[in-house]
Amino acid sequence: MRAGNGMVDGMLQLLPTARVYHMGLYREKSTLLPVEYYNKLPAVCNINIGFVCDPMIATAGTVIAAVNMLKDWGK
C-alpha cells in the first residue's frame, strides 16, 4: 500500500474530483496467496468506475484479488 500511495497525487492531478479509497493486500510467502490486511472502502458502493493503482504487478495475484474485492463491493 505504501508504494501505491506515491501514485495518488499524480492520479488526483489527472482526476482532481476523484475519491480515493485504500485497500492493502500482500502475497503470503509460503502459499503465494493474496492476504487482505487493510480495507477502507465505505460500507456502500457509490461509484461506477474505479482505478486500481498497483505499482508492483509481478504475478498479478494481488491485483486480481483487489479487483475481485471491488467487484464484490459493487454488488
Buried (B, 14 or more C-beta within 10 A) or exposed (E): EEEBEEEEEEBEEEEEEBEEBEBBBEBEEEEEEBEEEEEEBEEEBEEEEBEBBBEEEEEEBBBBBBBEBBEEBEE
